[in-house]
Amino acid sequence: MDYGQYYAEVKRAADLVEAKEYEAALAIFQQVLDSGISDLDKALMCHNVAVICDKMGDRDTALAWYDHAIAYETPYMRFTAAEYKAAQLHQYGRT
């Protein structure tokens, strides 16, 4: 997937999230995730899916998607997804 297509698809998914069309946005993020993008971009897509799952009230699935994001970014010594997951757990009242 080239950058222009990547940008357009992510923008389209973001617009769907704004419109609260979560299932359609999830489908787009899944397609982008499966398109052969870099691991760090995959981590970002997993984070996006986690956010949508949380918006849909599915906390367990959201946390699982954060774990996927963490797995993609950890080999690169990045911890953004781990920080987002920690913040989400805090919001849930969990440590």
NUMIDO-309232 format. One record per atom (N, C-alpha, C): z, x negated, y negated; atom name; residue in three letters. Coordinates in Angstrom, 2 decimals. Example, Ala and Ser with C-alpha at 12.3 -4.5 7.8 and 13.67 -1.06 7.14 Angstrom:
BEGIN
<zz 7.80, xx -13.19, yy 5.69, atom N, type ALA>
<zz 7.80, xx -12.30, yy 4.50, atom CA, type ALA>
<zz 7.80, xx -13.20, yy 3.30, atom C, type ALA>
<zz 7.08, xx -12.85, yy 2.25, atom N, type SER>
<zz 7.14, xx -13.67, yy 1.06, atom CA, type SER>
<zz 7.87, xx -12.90, yy -0.03, atom C, type SER>
***
This chain:
BEGIN
<zz 0.00, xx -0.85, yy 1.17, atom N, type MET>
<zz 0.00, xx 0.00, yy 0.00, atom CA, type MET>
<zz 0.00, xx -0.90, yy -1.23, atom C, type MET>
<zz -0.95, xx -0.70, yy -2.12, atom N, type ASP>
<zz -0.98, xx -1.51, yy -3.34, atom CA, type ASP>
<zz 0.02, xx -0.96, yy -4.36, atom C, type ASP>
<zz 0.28, xx -1.75, yy -5.39, atom N, type TYR>
<zz 1.31, xx -1.39, yy -6.35, atom CA, type TYR>
<zz 1.02, xx -0.07, yy -7.05, atom C, type TYR>
<zz -0.22, xx 0.17, yy -7.43, atom N, type GLY>
<zz -0.57, xx 1.40, yy -8.12, atom CA, type GLY>
<zz -0.27, xx 2.63, yy -7.28, atom C, type GLY>
<zz -0.62, xx 2.56, yy -6.01, atom N, type GLN>
<zz -0.34, xx 3.67, yy -5.10, atom CA, type GLN>
<zz 1.17, xx 3.82, yy -4.89, atom C, type GLN>
<zz 1.85, xx 2.70, yy -4.72, atom N, type TYR>
<zz 3.30, xx 2.71, yy -4.56, atom CA, type TYR>
<zz 3.96, xx 3.40, yy -5.76, atom C, type TYR>
<zz 3.58, xx 2.97, yy -6.95, atom N, type TYR>
<zz 4.15, xx 3.54, yy -8.18, atom CA, type TYR>
<zz 3.87, xx 5.04, yy -8.27, atom C, type TYR>
<zz 2.65, xx 5.44, yy -7.99, atom N, type ALA>
<zz 2.28, xx 6.85, yy -8.09, atom CA, type ALA>
<zz 3.07, xx 7.72, yy -7.10, atom C, type ALA>
<zz 3.24, xx 7.22, yy -5.89, atom N, type GLU>
<zz 3.97, xx 8.00, yy -4.87, atom CA, type GLU>
<zz 5.45, xx 8.12, yy -5.22, atom C, type GLU>
<zz 6.04, xx 7.02, yy -5.67, atom N, type VAL>
<zz 7.45, xx 7.06, yy -6.03, atom CA, type VAL>
<zz 7.66, xx 7.96, yy -7.24, atom C, type VAL>
<zz 6.76, xx 7.91, yy -8.20, atom N, type LYS>
<zz 6.84, xx 8.79, yy -9.38, atom CA, type LYS>
<zz 6.72, xx 10.25, yy -8.96, atom C, type LYS>
<zz 5.79, xx 10.53, yy -8.06, atom N, type ARG>
<zz 5.60, xx 11.90, yy -7.58, atom CA, type ARG>
<zz 6.88, xx 12.39, yy -6.88, atom C, type ARG>
<zz 7.47, xx 11.54, yy -6.06, atom N, type ALA>
<zz 8.71, xx 11.91, yy -5.37, atom CA, type ALA>
<zz 9.84, xx 12.14, yy -6.38, atom C, type ALA>
<zz 9.94, xx 11.29, yy -7.39, atom N, type ALA>
<zz 10.97, xx 11.45, yy -8.41, atom CA, type ALA>
<zz 10.79, xx 12.78, yy -9.15, atom C, type ALA>
<zz 9.55, xx 13.13, yy -9.44, atom N, type ASP>
<zz 9.28, xx 14.40, yy -10.10, atom CA, type ASP>
<zz 9.71, xx 15.57, yy -9.22, atom C, type ASP>
<zz 9.49, xx 15.44, yy -7.91, atom N, type LEU>
<zz 9.91, xx 16.49, yy -6.98, atom CA, type LEU>
<zz 11.43, xx 16.61, yy -6.93, atom C, type LEU>
<zz 12.12, xx 15.49, yy -7.00, atom N, type VAL>
<zz 13.59, xx 15.52, yy -7.03, atom CA, type VAL>
<zz 14.05, xx 16.24, yy -8.29, atom C, type VAL>
<zz 13.43, xx 15.94, yy -9.43, atom N, type GLU>
<zz 13.77, xx 16.63, yy -10.68, atom CA, type GLU>
<zz 13.60, xx 18.14, yy -10.55, atom C, type GLU>
<zz 12.57, xx 18.55, yy -9.79, atom N, type ALA>
<zz 12.29, xx 19.96, yy -9.58, atom CA, type ALA>
<zz 13.12, xx 20.56, yy -8.44, atom C, type ALA>
<zz 14.01, xx 19.75, yy -7.87, atom N, type LYS>
<zz 14.88, xx 20.14, yy -6.76, atom CA, type LYS>
<zz 14.08, xx 20.52, yy -5.51, atom C, type LYS>
<zz 12.93, xx 19.90, yy -5.34, atom N, type GLU>
<zz 12.12, xx 20.07, yy -4.14, atom CA, type GLU>
<zz 12.40, xx 18.87, yy -3.23, atom C, type GLU>
<zz 13.61, xx 18.87, yy -2.69, atom N, type TYR>
<zz 14.12, xx 17.72, yy -1.99, atom CA, type TYR>
<zz 13.36, xx 17.40, yy -0.70, atom C, type TYR>
<zz 13.01, xx 18.40, yy 0.06, atom N, type GLU>
<zz 12.31, xx 18.16, yy 1.33, atom CA, type GLU>
<zz 10.97, xx 17.46, yy 1.08, atom C, type GLU>
<zz 10.24, xx 17.91, yy 0.07, atom N, type ALA>
<zz 8.95, xx 17.29, yy -0.25, atom CA, type ALA>
<zz 9.14, xx 15.85, yy -0.71, atom C, type ALA>
<zz 10.18, xx 15.63, yy -1.51, atom N, type ALA>
<zz 10.46, xx 14.26, yy -1.97, atom CA, type ALA>
<zz 10.83, xx 13.36, yy -0.80, atom C, type ALA>
<zz 11.64, xx 13.88, yy 0.12, atom N, type LEU>
<zz 12.01, xx 13.09, yy 1.30, atom CA, type LEU>
<zz 10.79, xx 12.68, yy 2.10, atom C, type LEU>
<zz 9.84, xx 13.59, yy 2.25, atom N, type ALA>
<zz 8.62, xx 13.29, yy 3.00, atom CA, type ALA>
<zz 7.85, xx 12.15, yy 2.35, atom C, type ALA>
<zz 7.77, xx 12.16, yy 1.04, atom N, type ILE>
<zz 7.05, xx 11.09, yy 0.33, atom CA, type ILE>
<zz 7.78, xx 9.77, yy 0.48, atom C, type ILE>
<zz 9.09, xx 9.77, yy 0.28, atom N, type PHE>
<zz 9.84, xx 8.53, yy 0.42, atom CA, type PHE>
<zz 9.71, xx 7.98, yy 1.84, atom C, type PHE>
<zz 9.68, xx 8.85, yy 2.83, atom N, type GLN>
<zz 9.52, xx 8.40, yy 4.22, atom CA, type GLN>
<zz 8.14, xx 7.76, yy 4.42, atom C, type GLN>
<zz 7.11, xx 8.35, yy 3.84, atom N, type GLN>
<zz 5.76, xx 7.78, yy 3.94, atom CA, type GLN>
<zz 5.72, xx 6.40, yy 3.28, atom C, type GLN>
<zz 6.33, xx 6.29, yy 2.12, atom N, type VAL>
<zz 6.35, xx 4.99, yy 1.42, atom CA, type VAL>
<zz 7.12, xx 3.98, yy 2.26, atom C, type VAL>
<zz 8.23, xx 4.40, yy 2.82, atom N, type LEU>
<zz 9.04, xx 3.51, yy 3.66, atom CA, type LEU>
<zz 8.26, xx 3.00, yy 4.86, atom C, type LEU>
<zz 7.42, xx 3.83, yy 5.42, atom N, type ASP>
<zz 6.63, xx 3.47, yy 6.60, atom CA, type ASP>
<zz 5.33, xx 2.74, yy 6.27, atom C, type ASP>
<zz 5.08, xx 2.47, yy 5.00, atom N, type SER>
<zz 3.77, xx 1.95, yy 4.59, atom CA, type SER>
<zz 3.64, xx 0.44, yy 4.61, atom C, type SER>
<zz 4.66, xx -0.28, yy 5.05, atom N, type GLY>
<zz 4.54, xx -1.74, yy 5.12, atom CA, type GLY>
<zz 4.95, xx -2.44, yy 3.83, atom C, type GLY>
<zz 5.79, xx -1.81, yy 3.04, atom N, type ILE>
<zz 6.28, xx -2.43, yy 1.81, atom CA, type ILE>
<zz 7.33, xx -3.50, yy 2.16, atom C, type ILE>
<zz 7.74, xx -4.26, yy 1.16, atom N, type SER>
<zz 8.71, xx -5.34, yy 1.39, atom CA, type SER>
<zz 10.07, xx -4.77, yy 1.79, atom C, type SER>
<zz 10.88, xx -5.62, yy 2.40, atom N, type ASP>
<zz 12.22, xx -5.19, yy 2.81, atom CA, type ASP>
<zz 13.06, xx -4.72, yy 1.63, atom C, type ASP>
<zz 12.95, xx -5.39, yy 0.49, atom N, type LEU>
<zz 13.74, xx -4.99, yy -0.67, atom CA, type LEU>
<zz 13.26, xx -3.65, yy -1.22, atom C, type LEU>
<zz 11.96, xx -3.39, yy -1.15, atom N, type ASP>
<zz 11.45, xx -2.08, yy -1.54, atom CA, type ASP>
<zz 11.89, xx -1.02, yy -0.52, atom C, type ASP>
<zz 11.95, xx -1.40, yy 0.74, atom N, type LYS>
<zz 12.45, xx -0.47, yy 1.76, atom CA, type LYS>
<zz 13.91, xx -0.12, yy 1.49, atom C, type LYS>
<zz 14.69, xx -1.10, yy 1.08, atom N, type ALA>
<zz 16.09, xx -0.84, yy 0.75, atom CA, type ALA>
<zz 16.18, xx 0.18, yy -0.39, atom C, type ALA>
<zz 15.32, xx 0.04, yy -1.37, atom N, type LEU>
<zz 15.30, xx 0.98, yy -2.49, atom CA, type LEU>
<zz 14.91, xx 2.38, yy -2.03, atom C, type LEU>
<zz 13.92, xx 2.48, yy -1.14, atom N, type MET>
<zz 13.51, xx 3.80, yy -0.63, atom CA, type MET>
<zz 14.65, xx 4.43, yy 0.18, atom C, type MET>
<zz 15.36, xx 3.62, yy 0.96, atom N, type CYS>
<zz 16.50, xx 4.15, yy 1.72, atom CA, type CYS>
<zz 17.59, xx 4.65, yy 0.77, atom C, type CYS>
<zz 17.81, xx 3.93, yy -0.30, atom N, type HIS>
<zz 18.77, xx 4.38, yy -1.31, atom CA, type HIS>
<zz 18.33, xx 5.72, yy -1.89, atom C, type HIS>
<zz 17.05, xx 5.85, yy -2.21, atom N, type ASN>
<zz 16.54, xx 7.11, yy -2.76, atom CA, type ASN>
<zz 16.77, xx 8.26, yy -1.78, atom C, type ASN>
<zz 16.51, xx 8.01, yy -0.51, atom N, type VAL>
<zz 16.72, xx 9.05, yy 0.50, atom CA, type VAL>
<zz 18.21, xx 9.40, yy 0.58, atom C, type VAL>
<zz 19.08, xx 8.40, yy 0.50, atom N, type ALA>
<zz 20.52, xx 8.66, yy 0.53, atom CA, type ALA>
<zz 20.94, xx 9.56, yy -0.63, atom C, type ALA>
<zz 20.41, xx 9.29, yy -1.80, atom N, type VAL>
<zz 20.75, xx 10.10, yy -2.98, atom CA, type VAL>
<zz 20.31, xx 11.54, yy -2.77, atom C, type VAL>
<zz 19.12, xx 11.73, yy -2.24, atom N, type ILE>
<zz 18.62, xx 13.09, yy -2.00, atom CA, type ILE>
<zz 19.48, xx 13.79, yy -0.95, atom C, type ILE>
<zz 19.80, xx 13.09, yy 0.12, atom N, type CYS>
<zz 20.65, xx 13.71, yy 1.15, atom CA, type CYS>
<zz 21.99, xx 14.14, yy 0.57, atom C, type CYS>
<zz 22.53, xx 13.32, yy -0.31, atom N, type ASP>
<zz 23.79, xx 13.69, yy -0.96, atom CA, type ASP>
<zz 23.59, xx 14.94, yy -1.82, atom C, type ASP>
<zz 22.50, xx 14.99, yy -2.56, atom N, type LYS>
<zz 22.22, xx 16.17, yy -3.40, atom CA, type LYS>
<zz 22.10, xx 17.43, yy -2.54, atom C, type LYS>
<zz 21.63, xx 17.25, yy -1.30, atom N, type MET>
<zz 21.48, xx 18.38, yy -0.39, atom CA, type MET>
<zz 22.79, xx 18.72, yy 0.33, atom C, type MET>
<zz 23.83, xx 17.92, yy 0.07, atom N, type GLY>
<zz 25.13, xx 18.18, yy 0.66, atom CA, type GLY>
<zz 25.34, xx 17.58, yy 2.03, atom C, type GLY>
<zz 24.44, xx 16.69, yy 2.46, atom N, type ASP>
<zz 24.53, xx 16.07, yy 3.78, atom CA, type ASP>
<zz 25.11, xx 14.66, yy 3.63, atom C, type ASP>
<zz 26.42, xx 14.59, yy 3.50, atom N, type ARG>
<zz 27.09, xx 13.32, yy 3.24, atom CA, type ARG>
<zz 26.92, xx 12.31, yy 4.36, atom C, type ARG>
<zz 27.04, xx 12.75, yy 5.60, atom N, type ASP>
<zz 26.94, xx 11.81, yy 6.72, atom CA, type ASP>
<zz 25.56, xx 11.16, yy 6.78, atom C, type ASP>
<zz 24.52, xx 11.95, yy 6.56, atom N, type THR>
<zz 23.16, xx 11.39, yy 6.57, atom CA, type THR>
<zz 22.97, xx 10.46, yy 5.37, atom C, type THR>
<zz 23.52, xx 10.83, yy 4.24, atom N, type ALA>
<zz 23.43, xx 9.96, yy 3.06, atom CA, type ALA>
<zz 24.05, xx 8.60, yy 3.34, atom C, type ALA>
<zz 25.24, xx 8.61, yy 3.93, atom N, type LEU>
<zz 25.91, xx 7.35, yy 4.24, atom CA, type LEU>
<zz 25.12, xx 6.53, yy 5.26, atom C, type LEU>
<zz 24.49, xx 7.19, yy 6.22, atom N, type ALA>
<zz 23.67, xx 6.49, yy 7.20, atom CA, type ALA>
<zz 22.47, xx 5.82, yy 6.52, atom C, type ALA>
<zz 21.87, xx 6.49, yy 5.54, atom N, type TRP>
<zz 20.74, xx 5.90, yy 4.82, atom CA, type TRP>
<zz 21.18, xx 4.72, yy 3.97, atom C, type TRP>
<zz 22.40, xx 4.77, yy 3.43, atom N, type TYR>
<zz 22.91, xx 3.59, yy 2.73, atom CA, type TYR>
<zz 23.03, xx 2.42, yy 3.70, atom C, type TYR>
<zz 23.44, xx 2.70, yy 4.94, atom N, type ASP>
<zz 23.53, xx 1.63, yy 5.94, atom CA, type ASP>
<zz 22.16, xx 1.03, yy 6.22, atom C, type ASP>
<zz 21.12, xx 1.87, yy 6.27, atom N, type HIS>
<zz 19.76, xx 1.34, yy 6.45, atom CA, type HIS>
<zz 19.39, xx 0.42, yy 5.29, atom C, type HIS>
<zz 19.70, xx 0.86, yy 4.07, atom N, type ALA>
<zz 19.39, xx 0.05, yy 2.89, atom CA, type ALA>
<zz 20.13, xx -1.29, yy 2.95, atom C, type ALA>
<zz 21.39, xx -1.23, yy 3.35, atom N, type ILE>
<zz 22.19, xx -2.46, yy 3.46, atom CA, type ILE>
<zz 21.56, xx -3.41, yy 4.47, atom C, type ILE>
<zz 21.09, xx -2.89, yy 5.58, atom N, type ALA>
<zz 20.46, xx -3.73, yy 6.61, atom CA, type ALA>
<zz 19.21, xx -4.41, yy 6.09, atom C, type ALA>
<zz 18.44, xx -3.72, yy 5.26, atom N, type TYR>
<zz 17.22, xx -4.33, yy 4.70, atom CA, type TYR>
<zz 17.53, xx -5.41, yy 3.67, atom C, type TYR>
<zz 18.57, xx -5.22, yy 2.86, atom N, type GLU>
<zz 18.77, xx -6.16, yy 1.76, atom CA, type GLU>
<zz 19.73, xx -7.31, yy 2.08, atom C, type GLU>
<zz 20.57, xx -7.17, yy 3.07, atom N, type THR>
<zz 21.56, xx -8.20, yy 3.37, atom CA, type THR>
<zz 20.94, xx -9.57, yy 3.67, atom C, type THR>
<zz 19.84, xx -9.66, yy 4.44, atom N, type PRO>
<zz 19.27, xx -11.00, yy 4.69, atom CA, type PRO>
<zz 18.83, xx -11.73, yy 3.41, atom C, type PRO>
<zz 18.67, xx -11.00, yy 2.33, atom N, type TYR>
<zz 18.24, xx -11.59, yy 1.06, atom CA, type TYR>
<zz 19.41, xx -11.82, yy 0.12, atom C, type TYR>
<zz 20.63, xx -11.70, yy 0.67, atom N, type MET>
<zz 21.86, xx -11.89, yy -0.11, atom CA, type MET>
<zz 21.93, xx -10.93, yy -1.29, atom C, type MET>
<zz 21.46, xx -9.73, yy -1.06, atom N, type ARG>
<zz 21.55, xx -8.66, yy -2.06, atom CA, type ARG>
<zz 22.57, xx -7.65, yy -1.56, atom C, type ARG>
<zz 23.31, xx -7.07, yy -2.47, atom N, type PHE>
<zz 24.38, xx -6.16, yy -2.07, atom CA, type PHE>
<zz 24.41, xx -4.89, yy -2.92, atom C, type PHE>
<zz 23.29, xx -4.55, yy -3.51, atom N, type THR>
<zz 23.22, xx -3.36, yy -4.36, atom CA, type THR>
<zz 23.52, xx -2.11, yy -3.56, atom C, type THR>
<zz 22.92, xx -1.97, yy -2.40, atom N, type ALA>
<zz 23.14, xx -0.78, yy -1.59, atom CA, type ALA>
<zz 24.59, xx -0.68, yy -1.14, atom C, type ALA>
<zz 25.20, xx -1.79, yy -0.84, atom N, type ALA>
<zz 26.61, xx -1.78, yy -0.44, atom CA, type ALA>
<zz 27.49, xx -1.30, yy -1.59, atom C, type ALA>
<zz 27.14, xx -1.73, yy -2.80, atom N, type GLU>
<zz 27.90, xx -1.27, yy -3.97, atom CA, type GLU>
<zz 27.71, xx 0.23, yy -4.20, atom C, type GLU>
<zz 26.49, xx 0.71, yy -4.04, atom N, type TYR>
<zz 26.24, xx 2.15, yy -4.19, atom CA, type TYR>
<zz 26.97, xx 2.94, yy -3.11, atom C, type TYR>
<zz 26.98, xx 2.42, yy -1.89, atom N, type LYS>
<zz 27.69, xx 3.11, yy -0.83, atom CA, type LYS>
<zz 29.19, xx 3.15, yy -1.12, atom C, type LYS>
<zz 29.73, xx 2.04, yy -1.60, atom N, type ALA>
<zz 31.16, xx 2.01, yy -1.94, atom CA, type ALA>
<zz 31.47, xx 3.03, yy -3.03, atom C, type ALA>
<zz 30.61, xx 3.13, yy -4.03, atom N, type ALA>
<zz 30.81, xx 4.11, yy -5.11, atom CA, type ALA>
<zz 30.74, xx 5.53, yy -4.56, atom C, type ALA>
<zz 29.81, xx 5.75, yy -3.64, atom N, type GLN>
<zz 29.67, xx 7.08, yy -3.05, atom CA, type GLN>
<zz 30.90, xx 7.43, yy -2.22, atom C, type GLN>
<zz 31.37, xx 6.49, yy -1.44, atom N, type LEU>
<zz 32.59, xx 6.71, yy -0.65, atom CA, type LEU>
<zz 33.77, xx 7.03, yy -1.57, atom C, type LEU>
<zz 33.85, xx 6.34, yy -2.68, atom N, type HIS>
<zz 34.92, xx 6.61, yy -3.64, atom CA, type HIS>
<zz 34.82, xx 8.04, yy -4.17, atom C, type HIS>
<zz 33.59, xx 8.47, yy -4.47, atom N, type GLN>
<zz 33.39, xx 9.86, yy -4.94, atom CA, type GLN>
<zz 33.81, xx 10.86, yy -3.88, atom C, type GLN>
<zz 33.61, xx 10.51, yy -2.62, atom N, type TYR>
<zz 34.00, xx 11.39, yy -1.51, atom CA, type TYR>
<zz 35.50, xx 11.34, yy -1.25, atom C, type TYR>
<zz 36.19, xx 10.44, yy -1.95, atom N, type GLY>
<zz 37.63, xx 10.29, yy -1.72, atom CA, type GLY>
<zz 37.94, xx 9.48, yy -0.48, atom C, type GLY>
<zz 36.97, xx 8.68, yy -0.05, atom N, type ARG>
<zz 37.16, xx 7.84, yy 1.13, atom CA, type ARG>
<zz 37.17, xx 6.38, yy 0.71, atom C, type ARG>
<zz 37.91, xx 5.57, yy 1.47, atom N, type THR>
<zz 37.92, xx 4.13, yy 1.16, atom CA, type THR>
<zz 37.26, xx 3.37, yy 2.27, atom C, type THR>
***
